[in-house]
Amino acid sequence: MTATVSVSLPSGGVRGLRRPDGTLAFLGIPYAKPPVGERRFGAPVPVETWEGVRDATAYGPTPQRGDYGDTLIPEPSIPGDDTLSVNVFTPAASADSRARRLPVLVYIHGGGFVQGSPASPWYDGGSFASAGIVVVTVSYRLGFDGFGLIPGAPTNRAVRDWIAALEWVRSNVSAFGGDPDDVTVAGQSAGGGAVLTLLGMPSAQPLFHRVLAISAALTNVPPARAAATTTRLAARLGVPPTRDGFAGVDELDVLRAQQALESERHGSIVGSVRTRLADGLTWGPVVDGDLIPRPTLDALTSGIGADKPVVLGATDDEFTMVTDALAGTLRLVPPVLALAVLGVGHAMRWRYVRDNRAQRRLGTAAFIGRYATDRVFRDTVPRVAEARAGASTWTYRFSWPSPTRRWALHCLDVPFWWNRLDAPGVAKLAGDDPPQELADAMHAAAVALVRSGDPGWPRWTPDERATRMFGAAASVPTVVADGYASVRALVD
């Protein structure tokens, strides 16, 4: 018989799992009412109280719908309406003694703002809970439902979901032994972009105290582009581009229309790279002048979030796997010409080629994959660090190459941060014998950040630009100066 444990919250009791590893898991706890019916395109509405004890022994419904097939991270879709929920992992002792006030880690999943699931086994917080940290993983509305700019509807509904979840943490996490005044927000890919967005939002500042941004896909969608996308989506669905027009369309029909628009937008692999580099992600936080007053980098440059320690970095070849299929086609194409085709200016492309000689020797496809990686992910690291000037900022690189996919690719580092090398699906990217010592080092750095605000290596400064190297060759120092020098042509 599965052991359970109950906790009382302001909204009612919840019954979670007491697990053999000495941690507790409370799954699918709603932080807002189901976003259906008249609430579908509205701001999140606080959950009402309930009678008795609510079962929290299984993950709740997810905003992600449908089967996305073989994704890098296994992220299941769970049907149901009650999609705005959190999952809490905490040491068993925390539920037995409310006097403890443990640091809290709130995690926002990735997925390009259109997919992803907090029910992934990679996001199980047991390892952090065993280290004395309360972990909260968050669901939020995706794609058009979360980010579409709709006349008559509040903007940035998914961002409002993040805020509502953090407000839930502030009001409820003490029941699980957590300290609401000691909260770190973390996320990977779109989730990393989410936490950087929060870092730049004046209204979000009281809700968290530290940031871990992993391979952040920082996205600031201009209102004009968001409005144009809404118009195209409405035309495809055959409805007026208004809240009432979209309200009558089934969410799966909207999802299929979104996916069709993406296919039209990207086309071939080359077209996909060009479009993504030119315009960024289709869906994501919109600079609405209200909830998000200005682009994130501008906000950080002005000093917003400067009081918060930040750790950020990326893998060395996030998306180089995508261009592997072009190796034959690009075999005889000079890298500088390939950059010209992608619209890179003369001076920038020659400097970038010079600064990336090692990657250039691996072939033009690998070189263009690195360029796409740099433009989408890696150049965000020095941009954010420089925008924060003298604020406490640490940078890292993840360089360990996948034994199955060749590169230090997107998502490969996630199970190392979570110390979940035994989780389902990890072997697909990390092989059958991934280095536990690397997971120990990365997980320890994350734990140190959450506990103390310092991950354990020198801070980034404009003069040194210290960068922690995770998984690099033995000949590479643990910390190098200016670890992102190869993207300098894209930043200066």
Residue pairs with C-beta under 8 A, 6 or more apart in sequence:
2 17
2 57
3 17
3 18
4 15
4 16
4 17
4 18
4 57
5 15
5 16
5 17
5 18
5 24
5 92
5 95
6 13
6 14
6 15
6 16
6 53
7 13
7 14
7 16
7 26
7 95
7 175
7 176
8 175
9 29
9 172
9 175
10 49
10 171
10 172
11 47
11 48
11 49
11 50
11 172
12 49
12 50
12 51
12 52
12 53
12 54
13 52
13 53
13 54
14 26
14 29
14 53
14 54
14 55
14 56
15 53
15 54
15 55
15 56
15 57
16 24
16 25
16 26
16 27
16 56
16 57
16 88
17 24
17 25
17 26
17 27
17 57
18 24
18 92
19 25
19 126
21 126
21 130
22 91
22 92
22 130
23 89
23 90
23 91
23 92
23 125
23 126
23 129
23 130
24 88
24 89
24 90
24 91
24 92
24 94
24 95
24 129
24 176
25 57
25 87
25 88
25 89
25 124
25 125
25 126
26 56
26 87
26 88
26 89
26 90
26 176
27 56
27 57
27 58
27 59
27 60
27 87
27 88
28 56
28 58
28 59
28 60
28 61
28 82
28 85
28 87
29 54
29 56
29 60
29 85
29 86
29 87
29 88
30 47
30 60
30 82
30 84
30 85
31 44
31 46
31 47
31 84
31 85
31 86
31 164
31 165
31 167
31 168
32 44
32 45
32 46
32 47
32 84
32 161
32 164
32 168
33 39
33 44
33 45
33 46
33 47
33 48
33 84
34 81
34 82
34 83
34 84
35 42
35 44
35 83
35 84
35 141
35 145
35 157
36 81
39 45
40 145
40 247
41 145
41 150
41 153
41 154
41 157
41 243
41 246
41 247
42 153
42 154
42 157
43 154
43 157
43 160
44 84
44 157
44 160
44 161
44 164
46 164
59 76
59 78
59 87
59 118
59 119
60 78
60 80
60 82
60 83
60 85
60 139
61 78
61 79
61 80
61 81
61 82
61 83
61 85
62 76
62 77
62 78
62 83
62 117
62 118
62 119
62 139
63 83
63 84
63 139
63 140
63 141
63 142
63 145
63 146
64 75
64 77
64 111
64 115
64 116
64 117
64 142
65 77
65 79
65 251
65 252
65 255
66 77
66 252
66 255
67 77
68 75
68 77
68 115
71 115
72 409
72 410
72 411
72 429
73 110
73 116
73 120
73 122
73 411
73 414
73 425
74 120
74 121
74 122
74 424
74 425
75 109
75 111
75 115
75 116
75 117
75 119
75 120
76 117
76 119
76 120
77 117
78 117
78 119
83 139
83 141
84 139
84 140
84 141
84 161
84 164
84 165
85 118
85 139
86 118
86 136
86 137
86 138
86 139
86 165
86 168
86 169
87 118
87 119
87 123
87 125
87 136
87 137
88 125
88 134
88 135
88 136
88 173
88 176
89 124
89 125
89 126
89 128
89 129
89 134
89 135
89 137
90 102
90 129
90 134
90 135
90 176
90 177
90 178
91 102
91 129
91 130
91 132
91 134
91 177
93 100
93 177
94 100
94 102
94 134
94 176
94 177
94 178
95 176
95 177
97 177
98 174
98 175
98 177
100 177
101 174
101 177
101 178
101 179
101 182
102 132
102 133
102 134
102 177
102 178
102 179
102 182
103 132
103 133
103 134
103 178
103 179
103 182
103 183
103 184
103 450
103 451
104 133
104 134
104 135
104 136
104 169
104 173
104 178
104 179
104 180
104 182
104 183
104 184
104 450
105 125
105 128
105 133
105 134
105 135
105 136
105 183
105 184
105 186
105 446
105 450
106 135
106 136
106 137
106 138
106 165
106 166
106 169
106 183
106 184
106 185
106 186
106 208
107 118
107 123
107 125
107 135
107 136
107 137
107 138
107 185
107 186
107 187
107 191
108 138
108 140
108 162
108 185
108 186
108 187
108 191
108 194
108 195
109 116
109 117
109 118
109 120
109 123
109 137
109 138
109 187
109 188
109 190
109 191
110 116
110 187
110 188
110 189
110 190
110 191
110 192
110 215
110 217
110 411
111 117
111 142
111 189
111 190
111 191
112 189
112 190
112 217
112 281
112 283
113 142
113 143
113 146
113 147
113 158
113 190
113 193
113 219
113 281
113 283
113 284
114 142
114 143
114 258
114 282
114 283
115 142
115 143
116 142
116 190
116 191
117 139
118 137
118 138
118 139
121 420
121 423
121 424
121 425
122 414
122 415
122 418
122 420
122 423
122 425
122 426
123 137
123 418
124 418
124 420
124 423
125 133
125 135
125 137
125 418
127 418
127 419
127 420
127 443
128 135
128 418
128 443
128 446
128 447
128 450
129 135
131 443
131 447
132 451
133 447
133 450
133 451
134 173
134 176
134 177
134 178
136 165
136 169
136 173
136 178
138 161
138 162
138 165
139 161
140 146
140 158
140 161
140 162
140 165
141 147
141 157
141 158
141 161
142 158
142 283
143 254
143 255
143 258
143 283
144 230
144 233
144 246
144 254
144 258
144 283
145 157
145 251
145 254
146 157
146 158
146 161
146 283
147 156
147 157
147 158
147 221
147 226
147 283
147 284
147 285
147 286
148 226
148 229
148 230
148 233
148 246
148 283
149 155
149 223
149 226
149 227
149 229
149 230
149 286
149 288
150 230
150 241
150 242
150 243
150 246
151 241
151 242
151 243
152 242
152 243
152 244
153 243
154 160
155 286
155 288
155 290
155 291
156 285
156 286
156 288
156 291
156 292
158 285
159 194
159 197
159 198
159 201
159 285
159 291
159 292
160 291
162 194
162 198
162 204
163 198
163 203
163 204
163 207
166 183
166 185
166 198
166 204
166 207
166 208
167 207
169 178
169 180
169 183
169 207
170 180
170 183
170 207
171 180
173 179
173 180
173 183
174 180
181 209
182 209
183 207
183 208
183 209
183 210
184 208
184 209
184 210
184 211
184 212
184 449
184 450
185 195
185 198
185 208
185 210
185 211
185 212
186 195
186 211
186 212
186 213
186 214
186 446
187 193
187 194
187 195
187 212
187 213
187 214
187 216
188 214
188 215
188 411
188 413
188 414
188 417
189 214
189 215
189 216
189 217
189 410
189 411
190 217
190 219
190 281
190 284
191 214
192 213
192 214
192 215
192 216
192 217
192 218
192 312
193 213
193 216
193 217
193 218
193 219
193 284
193 285
194 285
195 211
195 212
195 213
195 216
196 211
196 213
196 216
196 218
196 296
196 312
196 380
196 384
197 218
197 219
197 220
197 285
197 292
197 296
198 204
198 207
198 208
198 211
199 211
199 296
199 300
199 304
199 305
199 308
199 310
200 292
200 294
200 295
200 296
200 297
200 298
200 299
200 300
200 304
200 305
201 291
201 292
201 293
201 299
201 304
202 293
202 299
202 304
203 291
205 304
205 305
208 308
209 308
209 453
210 308
210 309
210 310
210 449
210 450
210 453
211 305
211 308
211 309
211 310
211 311
211 312
212 310
212 311
212 312
212 446
212 449
212 450
213 310
213 311
213 312
213 384
214 312
214 313
214 314
214 413
214 414
214 417
215 313
215 314
215 315
215 318
215 377
215 410
215 411
215 413
216 312
216 314
216 377
216 380
216 384
217 281
217 284
217 376
217 377
218 296
218 297
218 380
218 384
219 280
219 281
219 284
219 285
220 280
220 284
220 285
220 286
220 287
220 292
220 295
220 296
221 280
221 281
221 283
221 284
221 285
221 286
221 287
222 286
222 287
223 286
223 287
223 288
223 289
225 279
226 286
229 261
229 282
229 283
230 241
231 241
232 261
233 241
233 254
233 257
233 258
233 261
234 240
234 241
234 245
234 246
235 241
236 257
236 260
236 261
237 246
237 249
237 253
237 254
237 257
239 245
239 246
239 248
239 249
246 254
258 282
258 283
261 282
262 282
265 275
265 282
266 272
266 275
266 276
267 275
269 322
269 323
269 325
269 326
270 326
270 341
272 322
273 322
273 323
273 342
273 368
273 372
274 342
274 343
276 372
276 376
277 342
277 343
277 372
277 375
277 376
278 343
280 376
285 292
286 292
287 293
287 294
287 295
293 299
297 383
297 384
297 387
299 305
300 306
300 384
300 387
300 388
301 387
301 389
305 388
305 391
306 388
306 389
306 391
307 391
308 391
308 392
309 392
309 393
309 394
309 449
309 453
309 454
310 384
310 388
310 391
310 392
310 393
310 394
311 393
311 394
311 395
311 396
311 445
311 449
311 455
312 380
312 381
312 384
312 385
312 393
312 394
312 395
312 396
313 381
313 395
313 396
313 397
313 398
313 467
313 468
314 373
314 377
314 378
314 380
314 381
314 397
314 398
315 373
315 377
315 397
315 398
315 399
315 407
315 408
315 409
315 410
315 412
315 413
316 370
316 373
316 378
316 397
316 398
316 399
316 407
316 408
317 366
317 369
317 370
317 373
317 401
317 407
317 408
317 409
318 373
318 376
318 377
318 378
318 409
318 410
319 369
319 372
319 373
319 376
319 377
319 409
319 410
320 366
320 369
320 370
320 372
320 373
320 407
320 409
321 369
321 405
321 406
321 407
321 409
321 410
322 369
322 372
323 330
323 365
323 366
323 368
323 369
323 372
324 365
324 366
324 369
324 406
325 365
326 365
326 368
327 363
327 365
327 366
329 365
330 338
330 363
330 364
330 365
330 368
331 363
331 364
331 365
333 364
334 364
335 353
335 360
335 364
335 367
335 368
336 349
336 350
336 353
338 364
338 367
338 368
339 349
339 352
339 353
339 368
339 371
340 349
342 368
342 371
344 352
344 371
348 489
348 490
351 489
352 371
352 489
352 490
353 360
355 485
355 486
355 487
355 488
355 489
356 367
356 370
356 371
356 486
359 366
359 367
359 370
359 486
360 367
369 407
374 486
374 487
374 490
375 490
377 410
378 484
378 487
379 484
379 487
379 490
379 491
381 395
381 484
381 487
382 395
382 465
382 484
382 487
382 488
382 491
383 491
384 393
385 393
385 395
385 460
385 465
386 462
386 491
389 462
390 461
392 453
392 459
393 459
393 460
394 449
394 454
394 455
394 457
394 458
394 459
394 460
394 466
394 468
395 460
395 465
395 466
395 467
395 468
395 483
395 484
396 445
396 455
396 457
396 467
396 468
396 469
396 470
396 483
397 467
397 468
397 469
397 470
397 472
397 483
397 484
398 408
398 412
398 413
398 416
398 442
398 470
398 471
399 408
399 469
399 470
399 471
399 472
399 473
399 476
400 408
400 412
400 413
400 435
400 438
400 470
400 471
400 472
401 407
401 408
402 408
402 409
402 412
402 429
402 430
402 431
403 430
403 431
404 427
404 428
404 429
404 430
404 431
405 412
405 429
408 471
409 429
411 429
412 429
412 430
413 442
413 470
415 421
415 423
415 426
415 430
415 434
415 439
416 434
416 438
416 439
416 442
416 443
416 470
416 471
417 442
417 443
417 446
418 443
419 439
419 440
419 442
419 443
420 426
421 430
421 434
421 436
421 439
426 434
427 434
435 471
438 470
438 471
441 470
442 470
444 456
445 455
445 456
445 457
445 468
446 455
448 454
448 455
448 456
449 455
455 468
457 466
457 468
457 478
457 479
458 464
458 466
458 479
459 466
460 466
460 467
464 481
464 482
465 481
465 482
465 483
465 484
465 485
466 479
466 480
466 481
466 483
467 479
467 480
467 481
467 482
467 483
467 484
468 478
468 479
468 483
469 476
469 477
469 478
469 479
469 480
469 483
